[in-house]
Each structure stands twice: as C-alpha cells, then as structure tokens.
C-alpha cells in the first residue's frame, strides 16, 4: 500500500562555540511555496567565544516529508568583512525524502589560493573548507510546492474470483411430456395471462398443438412475440400485441421445462408473480414457485458519493466492464476513476461517471498485491472524511474496503543547529 509521509521540512543547524553553553538555533521556519534566497538572522561568533574558532560541525535535517516539492537547498554562510560579503561554506540539498546530513569545516585545512567564493551557489552537498569568519547565517531556496500528506485507502480484491455479475430473476414451469395441455386453462405471468385454446382468436391465446412440446413452443413464441405464425387461427396472438414487457421465455423440450427470465437485472424481478389457479389451473404444470427468484443487482463501489457499477456491457456513466478476471476488472475500475487508459465508451471498458475523472481521488492498481489504492487529489485532513462503500443490495462480497486516513495539513519545516569549536 502506497503511503505518503507528513509534509514537513526540517533543516537543523545548531551553533555553539568554545565556552558557549548548549546549541544556538539559526533558523526555524515553515516552508511550503517556492522561495528564493531567504535568510536567517545573523549569528555573531565573536561574542560567543573568547578564542578563535577551529571548526564548525553542522547538521541539516529534512524530516516529515509529505508530498510535492522538488528540492530544498540550505547554505551555511560566513563573512570576513563584517557582513558586506557572504561566503558559502556548506551546502545541504534535499528532494522528496526524509534525510539527515552532517558536514564539517575547519581552519586547519589549507585553503587553495585565489578561491572565488559563492553566495547561494555552492554545489549541492559540498563544502568550502578552511574559511571561518566572525558571523554565521543560513540562506535557503526551495523549488516546487511542498504540501501536507494526502489521505488514502485501498480496495482489496480476490485475484482468482472476478466481481460477481448482476443476475436476472428466473422461474420455471415444468410440464408433462406425454400429456398435452387442456383447453381454456391459463398461465398468469406477472399479470399477463396466456390461455391455451383449440383455435386462436384473441390476444393472449396459445394454440394447443397436439403435443405438450408443441403447445409449450407456441407459448414460448407468444411470450417472446417471436417465431411461428401469429394471428387468429394461427399459433398464437401475443398479449396486448407485444412481447411480454417483463420477462423472456426459453424452452428445453429435453427436460420438459419452460424457463422465464426477467428482462431487467436485479432484485426487482424477484417480486414478479407466476400462477395457474382454479378454475383455469393447468393440471400438468409444476411451477418452480409463486414468485421469481435469484435476481441480484450489478455490484457497485461508491467513492465519496461517485457510483461505479460493474456490468457485463457498458452503457451508462459510471459503468465498469467485468473483464473476465479480477485483475482486468479492477484495471477497468482504475481507468474509470482516473478517466485514463483503456477504451472508454458504450460497449467498451468503462464510461467515466459524469464524463470526468473522479474529482476527489486518483486510483492506482497493484495487481500483484490485489489492491487498488485511492488517494485524495488534495492534501490535508479533508480527505480523511472521504467515504468508500459497496452498499446493499449492490455489495461485492470479495471486496475488502479500507477507510481514508493519513491526510495532514502539516507544512514543511526548516530548522537548523552547529557545533563550533
């Protein structure tokens, strides 16, 4: 799981001379936006010691990095002409990782002749040895914008188990193969009545063909308004002149079973009714139940109010195609959240919610670890309140959903201290 640390920059230089007590702080300030050639207060050395200084040992510390930024460079400087000219004697540079660096300069080292001093330009992480004047200061420059940390969380999934598809509710009618249906008997499917007759005359009539298989084939065609010959005196007349508005039918003559399937996916189809009741009950029918069953919703995940629905065929905003493997499906989700990669559009890999990337988070998939990491687009504590759910009845059982956390508003901090002897 990818995490980002607290946003803070600390550059610590303590100065203490022979005979002085403890450390002296030269600089202690927050850093966020880019700054150039910022200066600490000047620290006179002569007033802190009675004898010449022999060396300066300095520590620079970059800590609590959060996010953003490019680099921070601090120059420890001294002066030989009472502050008219400043000379870099140490340079410390940090980028985007916590670190502590230490450097030392002393008078015992011979200085090369004719050295041209720099002021805020010494090569990063180098020193100019052999120079100690009568005062110290820190000059620092930052590039890029350092920020607080970003709240993040994960969606864990099961690699070998793809996201569950939505299911249509179904129900069955089992009939007797050797016994044809009885005239005037009827089947009621969610309020639409089909009546078995010797001669088709009105809407909803289904012709008794002479065999149960033939009659049930006529019923199947009538429900679907497809195949055979429709009309008075023919095989059937579809109810209301249309196919059944809620279900489709398929016949398996080998098992003497008519299967009825809701047109819509989801639990709504589980309330559809099926009956053949007196005085028009067909005695050869065995109904699978009075209600349809096994309808399930397409699974969803909701990222801070933005809904993503896993579907077989993409057709609406927020749809994510079930890809045939968990990794493929979660890659499609990642691309949908970011609105980047893959092929967007109806019938393709995804359609981004609202036609845009998720405004709150970015996503990154780590397929080898079976996770998708969601990271707030804006740093700070606000992202800690973002929500991640897979609500009923759309819950995907294979998901392990985390809680957004880790967002901090802490800013970079620059603080600096040296030992002078």
C-alpha positions as CSV (number, residue, x, y, z in Angstrom):
1,X,0.0,0.0,0.0
2,X,1.3,3.3,-1.1
3,X,1.5,5.9,1.7
4,X,2.9,9.5,1.8
5,X,4.5,10.9,4.9
6,X,3.8,14.2,6.7
7,X,4.7,17.3,4.8
8,X,7.5,19.0,6.8
9,X,11.0,20.1,6.0
10,X,13.4,20.5,8.9
11,X,16.9,21.8,8.4
12,X,18.7,21.9,11.8
13,X,21.9,23.9,12.3
14,X,22.9,24.5,15.9
15,X,25.9,26.7,16.7
16,X,27.9,26.5,19.9
17,X,31.4,27.9,20.4
18,X,34.2,27.0,22.7
19,X,33.0,28.2,26.1
20,X,29.4,28.6,25.0
21,X,26.5,26.7,26.6
22,X,24.3,24.4,24.5
23,X,23.1,25.0,21.0
24,X,22.1,28.1,19.1
25,X,19.2,27.9,16.6
26,X,19.8,29.9,13.4
27,X,16.6,29.1,11.5
28,X,13.2,27.7,12.4
29,X,10.5,28.2,9.8
30,X,7.8,26.5,7.8
31,X,8.3,26.0,4.1
32,X,5.5,25.5,1.5
33,X,5.6,27.5,-1.7
34,X,8.8,28.1,-3.6
35,X,11.1,30.8,-2.1
36,X,14.5,32.1,-3.2
37,X,17.4,33.3,-1.2
38,X,15.6,33.5,2.2
39,X,17.8,34.5,5.1
40,X,18.1,33.5,8.8
41,X,19.0,36.0,11.5
42,X,22.8,36.6,11.7
43,X,24.7,34.9,14.5
44,X,27.9,36.8,15.5
45,X,30.6,34.4,16.5
46,X,33.0,36.8,18.3
47,X,30.6,37.5,21.2
48,X,30.1,33.8,21.9
49,X,33.8,32.8,22.3
50,X,37.0,34.3,23.6
51,X,39.3,32.4,21.3
52,X,39.4,31.8,17.5
53,X,37.1,29.1,16.2
54,X,38.8,26.0,14.9
55,X,35.9,24.2,13.2
56,X,32.2,24.2,12.6
57,X,30.3,20.9,12.7
58,X,26.8,21.4,11.2
59,X,23.7,19.1,10.9
60,X,20.9,19.5,8.3
61,X,17.8,17.6,8.8
62,X,14.9,17.1,6.3
63,X,12.0,15.4,8.1
64,X,8.3,14.6,7.9
65,X,8.1,14.9,4.1
66,X,4.5,14.8,2.9
67,X,4.1,15.5,-0.8
68,X,5.0,17.8,-3.6
69,X,8.1,20.0,-3.9
70,X,11.3,19.4,-5.9
71,X,14.2,20.4,-3.7
72,X,15.3,22.5,-0.8
73,X,18.9,23.8,-0.6
74,X,20.4,25.5,2.5
75,X,23.7,27.3,2.5
76,X,25.6,27.8,5.7
77,X,27.5,31.1,5.2
78,X,30.1,33.2,6.9
79,X,31.6,36.6,6.4
80,X,35.2,38.0,6.5
81,X,34.2,41.7,6.1
82,X,31.6,42.3,8.8
83,X,28.7,41.1,6.6
84,X,29.4,43.1,3.4
85,X,30.2,39.9,1.5
86,X,28.8,36.4,2.4
87,X,30.6,33.2,1.6
88,X,29.0,29.7,1.3
89,X,31.0,27.2,3.4
90,X,28.4,24.4,3.4
91,X,25.6,23.3,1.1
92,X,22.8,20.8,2.0
93,X,20.2,19.7,-0.5
94,X,17.1,17.5,-0.1
95,X,14.5,16.4,-2.5
96,X,11.4,14.4,-1.6
97,X,12.6,12.0,1.1
98,X,13.5,12.4,4.7
99,X,17.2,12.6,5.5
100,X,19.8,13.9,7.9
101,X,23.1,15.3,6.6
102,X,26.2,16.4,8.5
103,X,29.2,18.5,7.3
104,X,32.3,20.0,8.9
105,X,34.7,22.8,8.0
106,X,37.9,23.9,9.9
107,X,40.7,26.4,9.9
108,X,43.4,23.7,10.0
109,X,42.7,22.9,6.3
110,X,44.8,24.9,3.9
111,X,42.6,26.9,1.5
112,X,43.7,27.0,-2.1
113,X,44.9,30.3,-3.4
114,X,42.6,32.6,-5.2
115,X,39.4,30.8,-4.5
116,X,36.3,32.6,-5.8
117,X,33.6,32.4,-3.1
118,X,30.0,31.8,-3.8
119,X,26.9,33.3,-2.2
120,X,24.0,30.9,-2.5
121,X,25.6,28.9,-5.3
122,X,27.9,26.3,-3.7
123,X,27.5,22.9,-5.4
124,X,24.8,20.9,-3.6
125,X,26.1,18.8,-0.6
126,X,29.6,20.1,-0.7
127,X,31.8,22.3,1.5
128,X,34.4,25.1,1.2
129,X,36.9,24.1,3.8
130,X,39.4,26.5,5.5
131,X,37.1,29.5,6.0
132,X,35.5,30.7,9.2
133,X,34.6,34.3,9.6
134,X,33.1,36.3,12.5
135,X,29.5,35.5,11.9
136,X,27.1,32.9,10.5
137,X,23.8,32.8,8.8
138,X,21.7,30.4,6.6
139,X,20.5,31.2,3.1
140,X,17.9,28.8,1.7
141,X,16.0,28.3,-1.5
142,X,13.1,25.9,-2.3
143,X,11.7,24.8,-5.7
144,X,8.2,23.4,-6.2
145,X,5.4,23.5,-3.6
146,X,5.6,21.2,-0.6
147,X,2.3,20.2,0.9
148,X,0.7,18.2,3.6
149,X,0.0,14.5,3.1
150,X,-2.8,13.0,1.1
151,X,-5.5,10.8,2.6
152,X,-5.6,7.4,1.1
153,X,-7.2,4.0,1.4
154,X,-7.5,0.7,-0.6
155,X,-9.9,-1.7,-2.2
156,X,-8.7,-5.2,-1.7
157,X,-10.0,-7.9,-4.0
158,X,-9.6,-11.6,-4.6
159,X,-7.4,-12.4,-7.6
160,X,-9.0,-15.7,-8.5
161,X,-12.6,-14.5,-8.1
162,X,-13.9,-11.9,-10.5
163,X,-16.5,-9.4,-9.5
164,X,-19.9,-11.0,-9.4
165,X,-22.2,-10.2,-12.3
166,X,-25.8,-9.0,-11.7
167,X,-28.4,-11.6,-12.2
168,X,-31.9,-11.7,-13.7
169,X,-34.6,-13.2,-11.6
170,X,-36.0,-16.5,-13.0
171,X,-38.7,-19.1,-12.5
172,X,-39.6,-22.4,-14.2
173,X,-42.7,-24.2,-15.4
174,X,-42.3,-28.0,-15.7
175,X,-44.9,-29.8,-17.9
176,X,-45.7,-33.4,-18.7
177,X,-44.3,-34.6,-21.9
178,X,-46.8,-37.2,-22.8
179,X,-49.9,-35.1,-21.9
180,X,-50.9,-32.1,-23.9
181,X,-52.4,-29.1,-22.2
182,X,-56.1,-28.6,-21.5
183,X,-58.2,-26.1,-23.4
184,X,-59.2,-22.9,-21.6
185,X,-56.5,-23.4,-18.9
186,X,-54.2,-20.5,-18.4
187,X,-50.8,-19.3,-17.1
188,X,-50.5,-15.9,-15.4
189,X,-47.0,-14.3,-15.6
190,X,-46.8,-11.0,-13.7
191,X,-50.4,-10.1,-14.6
192,X,-50.2,-11.1,-18.2
193,X,-52.5,-14.1,-18.9
194,X,-51.9,-16.7,-21.6
195,X,-54.8,-19.1,-22.4
196,X,-54.5,-22.4,-24.1
197,X,-57.1,-22.8,-26.8
198,X,-58.0,-25.1,-29.7
199,X,-58.3,-22.1,-32.1
200,X,-56.5,-18.8,-31.6
201,X,-58.9,-15.8,-31.6
202,X,-57.9,-13.1,-29.1
203,X,-54.7,-11.6,-27.7
204,X,-53.0,-14.0,-25.2
205,X,-54.4,-17.1,-26.9
206,X,-51.9,-20.0,-27.4
207,X,-52.8,-22.9,-29.7
208,X,-52.9,-26.4,-28.3
209,X,-50.8,-28.2,-31.0
210,X,-51.4,-31.9,-30.2
211,X,-48.3,-32.4,-28.1
212,X,-47.2,-30.8,-25.0
213,X,-43.8,-29.8,-26.5
214,X,-45.6,-28.2,-29.5
215,X,-48.0,-26.3,-27.3
216,X,-45.2,-25.1,-24.9
217,X,-43.3,-23.9,-28.0
218,X,-46.3,-21.9,-29.0
219,X,-46.4,-20.4,-25.5
220,X,-42.7,-19.5,-25.7
221,X,-43.2,-17.8,-29.0
222,X,-46.2,-15.9,-27.7
223,X,-44.3,-14.6,-24.6
224,X,-41.4,-13.5,-26.8
225,X,-43.6,-12.5,-29.8
226,X,-41.0,-14.2,-32.0
227,X,-41.2,-17.2,-34.3
228,X,-44.1,-19.3,-35.5
229,X,-47.1,-17.8,-37.1
230,X,-49.0,-15.1,-35.2
231,X,-52.6,-14.2,-35.7
232,X,-56.2,-15.5,-35.5
233,X,-56.4,-19.2,-36.4
234,X,-52.6,-19.5,-36.2
235,X,-50.1,-20.5,-33.4
236,X,-50.7,-17.6,-31.0
237,X,-51.7,-14.0,-30.6
238,X,-49.3,-12.0,-28.3
239,X,-50.9,-10.4,-25.3
240,X,-51.5,-6.7,-26.0
241,X,-49.9,-7.2,-29.4
242,X,-46.4,-7.1,-27.9
243,X,-43.9,-9.4,-26.3
244,X,-44.2,-9.8,-22.5
245,X,-43.0,-6.5,-21.0
246,X,-41.2,-8.1,-18.0
247,X,-39.8,-11.5,-19.0
248,X,-38.5,-13.6,-21.8
249,X,-39.0,-17.4,-22.2
250,X,-36.9,-20.3,-23.3
251,X,-38.0,-23.9,-23.8
252,X,-36.0,-27.0,-23.0
253,X,-38.0,-29.8,-24.5
254,X,-35.5,-32.4,-23.3
255,X,-36.2,-31.6,-19.7
256,X,-39.9,-30.5,-20.3
257,X,-39.1,-27.1,-18.7
258,X,-40.0,-23.6,-19.7
259,X,-37.7,-21.0,-18.1
260,X,-38.9,-17.5,-17.6
261,X,-36.2,-14.8,-17.1
262,X,-36.8,-11.2,-16.1
263,X,-35.7,-8.7,-18.7
264,X,-34.1,-6.4,-16.1
265,X,-31.2,-7.4,-13.8
266,X,-31.6,-7.0,-10.1
267,X,-33.8,-7.8,-7.1
268,X,-36.9,-6.1,-8.6
269,X,-37.6,-9.2,-10.7
270,X,-37.8,-11.3,-7.5
271,X,-41.3,-9.8,-6.9
272,X,-42.7,-11.0,-10.3
273,X,-45.5,-13.4,-9.9
274,X,-46.3,-16.8,-11.6
275,X,-49.5,-18.8,-11.1
276,X,-52.0,-21.1,-12.7
277,X,-55.0,-21.1,-10.4
278,X,-58.5,-22.6,-10.4
279,X,-60.8,-22.6,-12.2
280,X,-58.3,-22.3,-15.0
281,X,-55.3,-24.1,-13.5
282,X,-53.4,-26.3,-15.8
283,X,-53.1,-29.7,-14.0
284,X,-49.9,-30.8,-15.8
285,X,-47.9,-27.8,-14.7
286,X,-45.4,-27.8,-11.8
287,X,-44.4,-24.2,-11.0
288,X,-41.0,-23.5,-9.5
289,X,-42.6,-21.0,-7.2
290,X,-45.2,-18.3,-6.9
291,X,-42.5,-15.6,-7.2
292,X,-39.4,-15.3,-9.3
293,X,-36.1,-15.7,-7.5
294,X,-32.3,-15.3,-7.6
295,X,-32.3,-11.8,-9.1
296,X,-29.2,-9.9,-8.0
297,X,-28.1,-6.3,-8.6
298,X,-24.9,-5.4,-10.5
299,X,-22.2,-4.8,-7.9
300,X,-21.2,-1.3,-7.1
301,X,-18.5,0.6,-5.3
302,X,-19.2,4.2,-4.2
303,X,-16.1,6.5,-3.9
304,X,-17.1,9.6,-1.9
305,X,-20.5,9.7,-3.5
306,X,-19.4,8.8,-7.0
307,X,-21.0,5.5,-8.1
308,X,-19.2,2.8,-10.2
309,X,-21.2,-0.2,-11.3
310,X,-19.7,-3.4,-12.6
311,X,-21.6,-4.6,-15.6
312,X,-21.4,-7.1,-18.5
313,X,-21.9,-4.4,-21.2
314,X,-21.0,-0.8,-20.6
315,X,-23.9,1.6,-21.4
316,X,-24.1,4.4,-18.8
317,X,-21.9,6.8,-16.9
318,X,-20.1,5.1,-14.1
319,X,-20.3,1.6,-15.7
320,X,-17.2,-0.6,-15.4
321,X,-16.9,-3.7,-17.6
322,X,-16.4,-7.0,-15.8
323,X,-13.2,-8.0,-17.6
324,X,-13.1,-11.8,-17.2
325,X,-10.6,-11.8,-14.3
326,X,-10.4,-9.8,-11.1
327,X,-7.2,-8.0,-12.2
328,X,-8.8,-7.0,-15.6
329,X,-12.0,-5.8,-13.9
330,X,-10.1,-3.7,-11.3
331,X,-7.9,-2.3,-14.0
332,X,-11.1,-1.1,-15.7
333,X,-12.2,0.5,-12.5
334,X,-8.9,2.2,-12.0
335,X,-9.1,3.6,-15.5
336,X,-12.7,4.7,-15.0
337,X,-11.8,6.6,-11.8
338,X,-8.9,8.3,-13.5
339,X,-10.6,8.7,-16.9
340,X,-7.3,7.5,-18.4
341,X,-6.2,4.5,-20.4
342,X,-8.2,1.6,-21.9
343,X,-11.1,2.3,-24.2
344,X,-13.9,4.4,-22.8
345,X,-17.4,4.5,-24.2
346,X,-20.6,2.4,-24.6
347,X,-19.7,-1.3,-25.1
348,X,-16.1,-0.7,-24.2
349,X,-14.1,-0.9,-20.9
350,X,-15.8,1.9,-19.0
351,X,-17.8,5.2,-19.0
352,X,-16.5,7.7,-16.5
353,X,-19.0,9.0,-14.1
354,X,-20.3,12.3,-15.2
355,X,-17.9,12.1,-18.1
356,X,-14.9,13.2,-15.9
357,X,-12.3,11.7,-13.7
358,X,-13.3,11.3,-10.1
359,X,-13.0,14.8,-8.6
360,X,-11.9,13.6,-5.2
361,X,-9.4,10.8,-5.7
362,X,-7.0,9.2,-8.1
363,X,-6.6,5.4,-8.3
364,X,-3.6,3.1,-8.8
365,X,-3.8,-0.7,-9.2
366,X,-1.2,-3.0,-7.7
367,X,-2.2,-6.3,-9.4
368,X,0.4,-8.3,-7.6
369,X,-1.0,-7.3,-4.3
370,X,-4.6,-7.4,-5.4
371,X,-5.4,-3.9,-4.3
372,X,-6.5,-0.6,-5.8
373,X,-5.2,2.4,-3.9
374,X,-7.3,5.5,-3.8
375,X,-5.5,8.8,-2.9
376,X,-7.1,12.1,-2.3
377,X,-6.3,14.7,-5.0
378,X,-6.0,17.4,-2.4
379,X,-3.7,17.2,0.6
380,X,-4.8,17.8,4.1
381,X,-7.2,16.5,6.7
382,X,-10.3,16.9,4.4
383,X,-9.6,13.7,2.6
384,X,-9.8,11.7,5.9
385,X,-13.6,12.2,5.7
386,X,-14.0,10.7,2.2
387,X,-16.1,7.6,2.1
388,X,-15.7,4.2,0.3
389,X,-18.7,1.8,0.3
390,X,-20.2,-1.1,-1.6
391,X,-23.8,-0.7,-0.3
392,X,-26.5,-3.3,-0.2
393,X,-28.1,-4.6,-2.3
394,X,-25.1,-3.9,-4.6
395,X,-22.4,-5.3,-2.2
396,X,-19.5,-7.1,-3.8
397,X,-18.6,-9.8,-1.2
398,X,-15.0,-10.2,-2.5
399,X,-14.0,-6.6,-1.7
400,X,-12.2,-5.5,1.4
401,X,-12.7,-1.8,1.8
402,X,-10.4,0.5,3.8
403,X,-11.1,3.8,5.4
404,X,-9.5,7.1,4.2
405,X,-6.8,8.3,6.6
406,X,-3.4,9.8,6.7
407,X,-4.3,13.3,5.4
408,X,-2.4,16.1,7.2
409,X,-2.1,19.8,6.8
410,X,1.4,19.9,8.2
411,X,3.7,22.1,6.2
412,X,7.4,21.7,5.5
413,X,9.7,22.9,8.3
414,X,13.2,24.3,8.2
415,X,15.2,24.3,11.4
416,X,19.0,24.5,11.6
417,X,22.0,24.0,14.5
418,X,26.0,23.6,14.6
419,X,28.7,22.9,16.9
420,X,31.6,25.5,16.7
421,X,34.9,24.9,18.5
